[in-house]
Amino acid sequence: MELRSVEELMDLLYACRGTRDTPGLGSIRVDLHQHALQTAALLRRARPADKELQVAGLVHAIGPLLGPADVTRHSDCAADAVRPLLGERVSRLVRDQCRAFDSTDDDLVRLRQADEEGRSAEFDAGVLEDWRTVLELVAARHSPLGAVD
């Protein structure tokens, strides 16, 4: 599945509500929707100027909805889905974040740390609508015509 619009992505992120533990993710105290918001919020605090890194944190958890049967491909499914909309860097970060344990890539390490913290942290990370403008900005950079619906 390739996401073609921010609206499709927002719908998918909203669909993460209520989806919890999936094999390979360990114990998640929050659902995937809240986990995505918390991961993105942690990255916003750590790297306020890096919108692509923040967006990677927001969308990294959509894999279980795209390929729920194959846990080993969750990151790949999410990365493939967001590449046309959000670009190669976001896609690469999403794909590689689960393999970032021994990485020297600072962005991957920070994403992985935020992912871990976002699994158990319980704080007010805002609402998904807060991220619409950021998603639209990142998507506009990667749209062939510069138009995003």
Secondary structure, DSSP 8 states (H G I E B T S, - for coil): ----SHHHHHHHHHHTTT----TTS---SS-HHHHHHHHHHHHHHH-TT-HHHHHHHHHGGGHHHHSTT-GGGHHHHHHHHHHHHH-HHHHHHHHHGGGGGG---HHHHHHHHHHHHHHH--S----GGGGHHHHHHHHHHH-TTS---
